């Protein structure tokens, strides 16, 4: 019997990662160049969210691990809570100050431009930098806040009501902090008597980021309490439960139903509700996040119960990530046609709000996919930090795993962040992925623009997948449209200032100059995209030239091959003639040999005859004399020369 081949868990994990990575990358390529522009946008936003969450969680846990290794964590749960709150406030202040530095608030929004530097280009670059650092620092602040309030939640590990009250208290405290810092920002913005566009951009971006931080914290802590109420055990600060203690199938399904109920409540509020303001937006964000957390934890629990994944195992986390990705994109493919149908119709206020609610839910699914893959990446870094030891065998020095993880986190962040900032964020920005909500006038304009059929893009492209050049052309058109709208808006603002007698002529001139600068910046972006398209066209022409040269070389090789075949045929005919001549010579040689053998036989016969004659001659013969006696008479034998 053949010996059974055993495959180790390491080899199985590497094999699945190799095959899964190829399949996942091809799936992303399929989605990034899909014929539906919304699917393309959602795919790019999923990649953007995954990378931002990966970098943020990696840096936060690395810094947190170093603090815990140094003993700055507290001995009791309450001490750990206050220390975690201090760390959270540190990241919160870093968010405020760093974004202010990016927006150049300290110079009252009037940066000193270098020679040849355009103000519009500076503003566009500032928007991208602001979105990059706001996303990263916002996620880090949110995860540090989650750790702080989940630590306090462990005090109520035996009380379901207490654990749920922590979520309410967390939302109230964070809301109060947000209101307080908003007052401080308003004072800083207005202390010089003017609020320029840079300061306004800083204030809006910080408010938007803080809304995400509060919603992220409240939703996670609330889902922790819900899981406690369903399963009877409170998860730890990272949402993990002991092996075998997670929710069963019925509990996981119940958690999914609760998440769907929160998502439905958010949808109904956004689409048909009359509740407005910061609280309504916070409720919508938190409900969507609750839906995402519920799906993620339920899928993990179901896979663990069915034996498809093991808790804390890299292979199991990858399987869970693939499953959640499939679920997320499946829901996106179901919801996107509904949103497109609403976009293609003549919209009133309610239908527009319904479509916006669907789009917001789709974006939440993208964040869900990012959260699922973040756990895979974080587990991989933890395993490397634990298993890979950097030590000196001479003096016994060894770098602790916490510092190893810090080094890995910083190295990966320095490698991934520039690629994300310079090659992914601009694409999402050009496709309208960071479009902010406008006022009623903007809604009316968007409604009139949305009256075109939703499938016009697919119909114009023949329903096929787009090439890279077509995607860049679409991004170029989007930038042209954004530049035109920005220029018109800024110019309109300038003319309104001109008509206002209270505004000075200098301010009107500055507004017009800013509008022209923004239009020029957008034109420069369009020119840059055109340059990239021209570069791709040149590469295509070079490939065509190389293909033509290859064809010519192939034809030359064919000619040489035909000539070689003709020469070979001539050589073969010559060889056949020579072989026939050799055969005739061999036949003649055989005949001569036969003749020689016959002559040799005759010689032998004659020699025997001669020998017999000689013998006869040597014997004397007697002759009778005339007198009656006998006289000897010799016998003469003549030997001819021929016989001799």
Buried (B, 14 or more C-beta within 10 A) or exposed (E): EEEEEEEEEEEEBEEBBEEBEEEBEEBBEEBBBBBBBBBBBBBBBBBBBBBBBBBBBBBBBBBBBBBBBEEEBBEEEEEBBBBBBEBBBEBBEBBBEBBBEBBBBEEBBEBEEEEEEBBBBBBBEBBBBBBBBBBBBBBBBBBBBBBBBBBBBBBBBEEBEBBBBBBEBBBEBBBEBBEEBBEEBEEBBEEEEEBBBBBEBBBEBBBBBBBBBBBBBBBBBBBBBBBBBBBEEBBBBEBBBEEEEBBEEEBBBBBBEBBEBBBEBBBEBBBEBEEEEBEBBBBBBBBBBBBBBBBBBBBBBBBBBEEEBBBEBBBBBBBBBBBBBEBBBEBBBEBBEEBBBBBBBEBEEEBBBBBBBBBBBBBBBBBBBBBBBBBBBBBBBBEEBEEEEEEEEEEEEEBBBBBBBBEBBEEBBEEBBEEBBEEBBBBBBBBEBBEEEEEEEBBBEBBEEBEEBBBEBBEEBEEEBBEEEBBBBBBBEBBBEBBEBBBEBBBEBBEEBBEEEEBEEEBBEBBBBBBBBBBBBBBBBBEEBEEBBEEBEEEEEEEEEEEEEEEEEEEEEEEEEEEEEEEEEEEEEEEEEEEEEEEEEEEEEEEEEEEEEEEEEEEEEBEEEBEEBEEEEEEEEEEEEEEEEEEEEEEEEEEEEEEE
